[in-house]
Amino acid sequence: MRLKQLLKDIRIFGLNIRNVSLLLILLVLFSGNANSLRSNPIYITQSESYHVVQKGDTLFNISRRYSLSVEQLKLFNNLDSEQIFVGQKIYLVPSVPAKSEYVTIRPIPEDGYHIVQRGETVYRISKMYDLEIMDILEYNNLETFDIIEQQKIWLIPGQVDPAVRPVTETVTEEITPSKPGEISYHVVKAGENLYRISLRYDMTLDQLRELNDLETDAINVGQRLKVIPGATAAHIPSTREERERESRTAPAGVTPKGDIYPPVNGRVVSEFGIRNGMPHNGIDIAAPLGEPIYAALGGKVVFVGTQRGYGNVIVLEHADYIMTVYAHNERNLVRLGEKVKRGQPIATVGQSGNASGPHLHFEYRVKGKAVNPRGILPDF
């Protein structure tokens, strides 16, 4: 009855069935294209997995721009509120769950060493022997988190690997050749791999392999490699005066004080050195709970997670074997393996781990060893 009445009404308005059919088809086509006309189209592509917060952005506006809900963004970014910071990365896709590692704690071998197996990381080894990742770096004078298969890792708490020369000793560095293209030598140290060595001497991996007749990237501690410093550079300082001038402007292993971005806005409440009879490997900077923590230098996230005592912690690795550590965080805002920029918000101030109040524990490490951050930080 309703259909008959509808057809009767259509005829009253002078429309026939054929015209009505065409009208219905047009309506369907229009509704099918409505998504392409909406004010918040999906901007995500396979190469766009995050949004960098700009001034004036809110989590709600970002959610509309990328057709995601606020709750999804909070879940993807480990947020418990809608507070965000300029420069922060807002991830638009969920993180890939880390492969579950069920590690049985085992006793330290009698000789004190663990032999690295394929795919093992410093973090996994620390779990095997119930040690802290930063302790493993110090025991072995590791310059980086990169470790290689068959490398020996010293595990005795409180003792530096007796086979590794302490970094406080004078180390004779390779001399830069006086003429471009001249071959020099590099002796492989613990923790180094072929990729790191290629970066150090501004060479490509192919150049390094060819020069040393290497069929694989496997190298051994103590191995002597031929290198040509600056092989891929447009300019190689060829005179003593040039080299001395460059060394004054950018000394190796030292970050100029003006290059460091203050990791948090606050005041130092505990200094580097011995505290209560124990080494304190950084400085503590008191700041309000939830305030942003910034990357002091551009680099790569080599660890993000929790550590006994440190609570929520992030470790960044930078050029020239420099690391920075950010601990007791309320929230970690970056993901493992991500590259971060100097001054980028990476966490929020908290009091996780062994902390009596909200503050940032900040460490500056050169070749794995903690040094006083006061020498490179602006005055607080």
C-alpha distance (Angstrom), angle and dihedral (degrees) to the residues before:
residue distance angle dihedral
M1 . . .
R2 3.79 . .
L3 3.83 91.5 .
K4 3.84 91.2 51.7
Q5 3.80 90.7 49.5
L6 3.81 90.8 49.2
L7 3.82 92.0 51.5
K8 3.80 89.8 47.2
D9 3.82 90.5 51.9
I10 3.82 90.8 48.9
R11 3.82 91.4 53.3
I12 3.78 89.9 50.0
F13 3.80 88.6 59.7
G14 3.81 90.4 49.7
L15 3.80 98.6 -107.8
N16 3.79 124.4 133.1
I17 3.79 127.0 -149.4
R18 3.81 94.0 -101.2
N19 3.81 92.2 55.8
V20 3.79 91.0 47.3
S21 3.83 90.2 53.0
L22 3.78 91.3 52.0
L23 3.80 89.8 48.1
L24 3.80 91.7 52.4
I25 3.83 91.9 49.0
L26 3.80 90.9 52.1
L27 3.81 90.8 49.9
V28 3.83 91.0 52.2
L29 3.80 92.5 48.9
F30 3.79 91.5 48.7
S31 3.80 93.0 50.2
G32 3.82 89.8 48.6
N33 3.80 90.1 57.5
A34 3.79 94.8 42.5
N35 3.80 91.8 96.3
S36 3.79 90.2 60.7
L37 3.80 90.1 54.4
R38 3.79 98.1 47.9
S39 3.77 119.9 117.9
N40 3.82 95.2 -121.6
P41 3.83 108.2 47.7
I42 3.79 120.0 177.7
Y43 3.81 109.0 -92.9
I44 3.80 97.6 -179.8
T45 3.79 118.1 119.2
Q46 3.79 129.0 171.5
S47 3.81 89.8 -93.6
E48 3.82 95.0 48.2
S49 3.78 109.3 73.4
Y50 3.79 98.6 145.9
H51 3.80 143.9 32.7
V52 3.80 121.9 -138.6
V53 3.80 109.7 -136.2
Q54 3.81 113.7 -115.8
K55 3.79 128.1 -164.2
G56 3.81 108.5 -74.7
D57 3.81 95.3 22.0
T58 3.79 119.1 135.2
L59 3.76 128.8 -171.3
F60 3.81 88.4 -114.8
N61 3.82 93.5 54.2
I62 3.80 91.4 46.3
S63 3.80 90.5 49.9
R64 3.82 91.0 53.5
R65 3.79 93.1 46.2
Y66 3.78 92.8 55.6
S67 3.83 97.6 32.6
L68 3.78 93.4 -116.2
S69 3.78 129.1 126.8
V70 3.79 122.3 -110.5
E71 3.79 88.6 -119.4
Q72 3.81 90.8 55.7
L73 3.80 91.4 51.7
K74 3.79 91.2 48.8
L75 3.80 90.2 50.6
F76 3.82 94.2 46.8
N77 3.82 92.0 48.6
N78 3.81 102.9 41.3
L79 3.82 91.2 -114.3
D80 3.79 126.1 154.4
S81 3.82 93.9 -175.4
E82 3.80 138.0 26.3
Q83 3.81 93.2 -104.2
I84 3.81 112.5 126.4
F85 3.82 133.7 168.0
V86 3.80 133.8 -134.9
G87 3.80 108.8 -96.8
Q88 3.81 94.0 22.3
K89 3.79 118.3 133.5
I90 3.80 112.1 -121.9
Y91 3.79 107.4 -160.3
L92 3.80 115.0 -139.5
V93 3.78 96.8 -164.8
P94 3.80 130.4 50.5
S95 3.77 117.3 -98.5
V96 3.76 116.7 -101.9
P97 3.80 105.6 -105.4
A98 3.78 110.8 -112.2
K99 3.76 114.4 -114.3
S100 3.78 107.6 -95.1
E101 3.78 109.5 -107.5
Y102 3.76 112.8 -159.3
V103 3.78 101.7 -169.3
T104 3.77 122.1 -179.1
I105 3.79 111.7 -144.5
R106 3.77 109.4 -119.6
P107 3.82 135.6 -173.9
I108 3.78 118.7 -93.5
P109 3.85 109.9 -98.0
E110 3.79 116.1 -102.4
D111 3.80 93.1 -110.2
G112 3.82 90.0 51.6
Y113 3.80 95.8 -120.4
H114 3.79 137.4 112.3
I115 3.82 117.0 -157.2
V116 3.80 109.9 -139.7
Q117 3.80 114.3 -119.6
R118 3.80 126.3 -156.0
G119 3.81 112.0 -70.1
E120 3.81 96.4 10.9
T121 3.80 120.2 137.4
V122 3.80 134.1 -162.0
Y123 3.79 87.9 -106.6
R124 3.81 93.9 53.3
I125 3.80 91.6 48.1
S126 3.81 90.1 49.5
K127 3.81 89.1 55.0
M128 3.81 91.8 48.2
Y129 3.80 92.6 58.6
D130 3.84 99.6 26.2
L131 3.81 93.0 -114.7
E132 3.79 132.8 138.1
I133 3.79 118.1 -103.6
M134 3.81 92.3 -129.5
D135 3.81 90.3 51.5
I136 3.81 90.4 55.1
L137 3.81 89.4 52.1
E138 3.81 91.0 51.9
Y139 3.82 96.7 43.2
N140 3.81 89.3 54.4
N141 3.82 100.9 32.6
L142 3.81 86.5 -125.8
E143 3.78 113.1 -175.5
T144 3.81 93.8 -161.0
F145 3.80 143.4 13.8
D146 3.80 88.6 -112.9
I147 3.79 110.6 105.1
I148 3.78 129.0 175.1
E149 3.76 136.0 -139.5
Q150 3.84 115.0 -82.4
Q151 3.81 92.0 15.6
K152 3.81 114.1 143.2
I153 3.82 116.0 -121.2
W154 3.81 117.0 -163.0
L155 3.81 112.4 -138.8
I156 3.81 108.9 179.1
P157 3.85 107.8 121.5
G158 3.78 114.9 -119.6
Q159 3.79 95.0 10.1
V160 3.79 129.1 100.1
D161 3.79 115.5 -135.0
P162 3.83 103.3 -87.1
A163 3.82 90.2 -145.8
V164 3.81 92.1 58.9
R165 3.77 120.3 75.2
P166 3.84 111.3 -122.7
V167 3.79 113.1 -108.3
T168 3.80 89.9 -125.9
E169 3.80 89.2 70.6
T170 3.79 119.0 91.0
V171 3.79 108.5 -93.0
T172 3.78 119.8 -161.4
E173 3.81 106.2 -133.5
E174 3.80 123.3 -149.9
I175 3.80 110.3 -90.0
T176 3.79 116.1 -119.5
P177 3.83 107.1 -120.5
S178 3.78 116.2 -108.8
K179 3.81 91.8 -133.9
P180 3.83 126.2 53.7
G181 3.79 112.7 -106.0
E182 3.81 95.8 21.0
I183 3.81 115.3 141.3
S184 3.78 119.7 -116.4
Y185 3.82 132.1 171.2
H186 3.79 137.1 -112.7
V187 3.82 124.3 -164.2
V188 3.80 111.0 -145.5
K189 3.81 113.2 -117.2
A190 3.81 130.2 -159.7
G191 3.78 111.5 -75.6
E192 3.81 96.4 21.0
N193 3.78 125.5 122.6
L194 3.78 132.5 -174.1
Y195 3.79 93.5 -98.8
R196 3.81 93.0 54.3
I197 3.80 91.5 48.2
S198 3.82 91.2 50.3
L199 3.81 90.0 53.5
R200 3.79 92.3 47.5
Y201 3.81 92.5 56.1
D202 3.82 96.6 35.0
M203 3.80 92.5 -115.4
T204 3.78 132.1 133.7
L205 3.79 119.9 -115.0
D206 3.81 89.6 -116.2
Q207 3.81 90.9 54.5
L208 3.79 91.6 49.9
R209 3.82 93.3 47.1
E210 3.81 93.4 47.3
L211 3.78 94.2 46.6
N212 3.82 90.9 53.3
D213 3.82 99.1 35.3
L214 3.82 90.7 -119.3
E215 3.79 118.1 168.4
T216 3.83 93.0 -172.8
D217 3.80 136.9 20.8
A218 3.80 92.5 -109.2
I219 3.82 113.0 123.2
N220 3.80 134.0 166.6
V221 3.78 134.7 -133.8
G222 3.81 108.2 -95.1
Q223 3.80 93.7 23.1
R224 3.82 113.8 140.9
L225 3.83 113.1 -131.8
K226 3.78 128.7 -170.0
V227 3.81 112.4 -126.4
I228 3.79 136.5 -179.7
P229 3.80 105.7 -154.7
G230 3.79 112.7 -139.2
A231 3.80 94.5 10.9
T232 3.81 91.6 148.5
A233 3.82 97.3 34.2
A234 3.77 122.6 109.6
H235 3.80 89.9 -136.6
I236 3.79 131.6 26.3
P237 3.82 116.1 -165.9
S238 3.78 99.3 -119.0
T239 3.78 102.9 178.3
R240 3.76 131.1 66.4
E241 3.81 90.6 -122.7
E242 3.82 92.1 55.0
R243 3.79 92.7 48.4
E244 3.79 92.5 48.8
R245 3.81 91.5 48.5
E246 3.82 91.7 51.3
S247 3.80 91.9 46.5
R248 3.81 90.5 54.5
T249 3.81 92.8 51.6
A250 3.81 96.6 43.4
P251 3.81 112.1 16.0
A252 3.78 114.3 -162.6
G253 3.78 114.8 -97.1
V254 3.80 94.6 4.1
T255 3.79 123.3 102.7
P256 3.82 112.7 -146.4
K257 3.80 109.0 -115.5
G258 3.80 93.9 -121.1
D259 3.82 91.6 55.3
I260 3.81 94.9 64.5
Y261 3.78 117.6 93.5
P262 3.83 111.9 -144.4
P263 3.83 103.8 -105.4
V264 3.81 93.1 -145.3
N265 3.79 140.0 -1.1
G266 3.79 105.3 -111.3
R267 3.79 145.4 85.2
V268 3.81 130.6 -78.2
V269 3.80 111.3 -109.1
S270 3.81 99.7 169.2
E271 3.79 127.4 33.0
F272 3.80 133.8 -143.9
G273 3.81 116.2 -90.8
I274 3.79 136.6 49.6
R275 3.80 114.7 -6.8
N276 3.79 121.9 179.6
G277 3.79 88.8 -13.8
M278 3.82 92.8 -54.8
P279 3.80 130.7 98.5
H280 3.80 114.2 -98.9
N281 3.80 104.0 -157.9
G282 3.79 98.1 -164.9
I283 3.77 144.2 13.2
D284 3.81 127.6 -87.3
I285 3.80 116.5 -133.2
A286 3.81 115.7 -165.9
A287 3.81 115.1 -141.8
P288 3.81 137.2 153.7
L289 3.78 118.0 -76.1
G290 3.80 111.9 -92.1
E291 3.81 96.5 19.1
P292 3.83 114.5 141.2
I293 3.80 121.3 -94.7
Y294 3.81 114.0 -149.7
A295 3.81 133.2 -151.9
A296 3.81 106.7 -104.8
L297 3.82 90.5 -151.4
G298 3.76 136.8 7.9
G299 3.79 113.1 -92.0
K300 3.77 147.9 110.0
V301 3.80 131.2 -62.2
V302 3.81 104.6 -117.4
F303 3.81 96.4 167.8
V304 3.78 134.0 19.9
G305 3.78 121.0 166.3
T306 3.78 140.7 67.7
Q307 3.78 131.2 -46.9
R308 3.77 130.3 -173.2
G309 3.81 107.7 -92.8
Y310 3.80 93.7 2.8
G311 3.81 95.7 68.5
N312 3.80 111.3 -165.3
V313 3.78 106.3 9.4
I314 3.80 139.7 177.4
V315 3.81 125.5 -163.2
L316 3.81 119.7 -163.4
E317 3.78 124.1 -166.4
H318 3.80 119.1 -149.3
A319 3.79 138.3 179.7
D320 3.81 121.4 -65.3
Y321 3.84 93.1 32.7
I322 3.80 93.0 -68.1
M323 3.81 121.8 148.9
T324 3.79 131.0 -174.8
V325 3.80 124.0 -158.9
Y326 3.82 127.0 -155.2
A327 3.81 116.1 -169.4
H328 3.83 144.1 175.3
N329 3.82 88.4 36.8
E330 3.77 122.3 170.5
R331 3.82 92.7 -147.8
N332 3.79 131.8 6.6
L333 3.81 108.5 -141.6
V334 3.82 102.0 -173.9
R335 3.78 135.4 68.8
L336 3.79 132.4 -125.5
G337 3.79 112.6 -87.5
E338 3.81 94.4 16.9
K339 3.79 120.2 136.1
V340 3.80 114.0 -128.7
K341 3.77 132.3 -164.3
R342 3.78 127.8 -129.4
G343 3.81 107.8 -87.2
Q344 3.81 94.7 17.0
P345 3.83 114.7 142.4
I346 3.81 106.1 -112.6
A347 3.82 104.2 164.4
T348 3.80 144.4 -6.3
V349 3.80 128.3 -109.2
G350 3.80 114.0 -96.1
Q351 3.77 143.8 147.9
S352 3.79 102.1 -118.4
G353 3.80 119.6 146.9
N354 3.79 118.4 13.5
A355 3.80 98.3 -11.4
S356 3.79 127.3 131.2
G357 3.81 94.1 -162.1
P358 3.81 141.5 1.3
H359 3.79 111.6 -62.7
L360 3.80 144.2 124.2
H361 3.79 119.9 -109.4
F362 3.82 103.0 -152.6
E363 3.80 125.3 -169.6
Y364 3.79 130.5 -174.2
R365 3.80 114.2 -160.7
V366 3.80 130.8 -173.0
K367 3.80 114.2 -161.6
G368 3.79 89.1 -14.7
K369 3.81 96.2 -53.7
A370 3.80 120.6 113.9
V371 3.81 116.0 -121.5
N372 3.79 129.4 -177.7
P373 3.84 108.3 -80.2
R374 3.80 90.0 -154.1
G375 3.79 88.5 81.8
I376 3.80 93.2 63.0
L377 3.81 104.9 25.8
P378 3.79 124.2 87.9
D379 3.78 114.1 -108.2
F380 3.81 116.1 -78.8
